């Protein structure tokens, strides 16, 4: 596990140094957003915004640190996700007890950043498909 975390940390460092990608949020798979909220609230995170994505079959809530508005600290944003009714999008993650769904980045130049990732030594999810809509920020 430690070597996997070290590898991921090295990849994230490479992304930060060699692309225009900046951290946006960590996506967390949940059975129920409402049941997870007390844990994140106890850690000091509060509601920022919510959305429903019919195409992906999920509902999400963004959480940011309560003290974010009064500090110069970098923001750590979480996105809690749950399946919409009749969706199974998150089922495999939940069944296997994998709550980390994704780490999302914002891009100032999406084409240059896609080219960077595809031409780098970074591990890329083989199910990744280029899409012209949704998901990218």
N, C-alpha and C positions, 0 to 999 in steps of 0.2 A: 504494500500500500504506500509506503513512504517513497519508494522510487517513482511510483505513478504520480504522486503529488509533486515531487521534484520536477518530473518531466513536464507536468502541466504548468508549474510555475515558470519554468524556462521558456515554454511556448508563449505564455502570456507576456513575459518580458520581451521576447522577440517581436511580438505583435506591437507592443507599445513603442518600441524603438524604431521599427522599420515600416510603419504604416500610419495612416491618419485615424485608425480606429481608437476610440476611447471607451472605457468601461461604461456601460449603461445600467445593467442590473443582473441579478442572479435569479433565475426562474426556479421555483420550488413546486414540485407536484404534491398535491394534497387530495385527500378524499373529500374534505370539507374546509373551505376557507374559514368559515366561522369557528370551527373547532381549533384551528391553528392560530387564530388572532391573539388569544390570551398569551401564548408563548412569546410571540413577537412583540406584543405590547409590553410584556414584562422585561424584555431586552431593550426597551426604549424606542421601538418603532411605532409609527402612527400611519393611519390611512392617508394616502396621497391622491389616488384616483383609481377608478375601476373601468373595466371594459368587458364586452362579450364578443367573442370571435366565432361566429357560426361556421366559417370555413374550416377552422382548425378544431372546432368542437369544444372550446374551453371558455371559461369565465375567469377573469383575473383581477387581482387587486394589487396595486403598487403600494409599498410601505417605505417610508423614509425615516431617518432618525428624528425623534421629537425635537432635539436641540439643534437640528440642521440650520434653521433660520438664524440662530444666534452664534454661529461658529464658522470659522474658515476651514474646518476639517473637510476632507474629501467626502462626498456623499456615497453612502453604501445603500443602494436601493434593492429591495427584494420584490419579486413578483410572485404572489401566491396564485397557483392555478388549480382549478377543479374542472372536472368534466361537465359539460352541459348535459341535460337529460338526453338519453339515448346515444351518447358519445362514449367511445372507449379509448380515446386518445391517450389518456394517462394510465390506463389499466396495467400495462406491462411494468411501468416504473413502480407503481404502487404495489403490485403483486410481488415484485422482487425487492421491495423496501429501498428503492432508489428515489430519494426525494429531490436530489439535484437534477433538474430537468434541462437547464442550459445556462450558459453565461452569455449575455448579450452585449454587443458593442454598438456604438453609434459611429457612422462613417461620414467624413467630410467629402470623400470621393469614392463612391461605391465601386465603380469599375476598376479603379487603381487598386483598391483593397481586395477585391475578388481576385484580380490578377496576382497580387502579392501572395495571397493564401494558396492559390492553386499552383503557383510556381515555387513555393517554399518547401522546406522540409517539415512543416507543421503537419500533424496528423489531422486529416480532414475526414469527417463522417462520410462514409461511402454512400449513404442514402441522400446526401445533400444534392438538391436539384436547383438549378438556376431558375428563378421565378421572377416574373415582371411585376408581381403584385404582392402586397401584404408582408408583414414580418420585418422588413428592413426599415431602419430608422436613419 
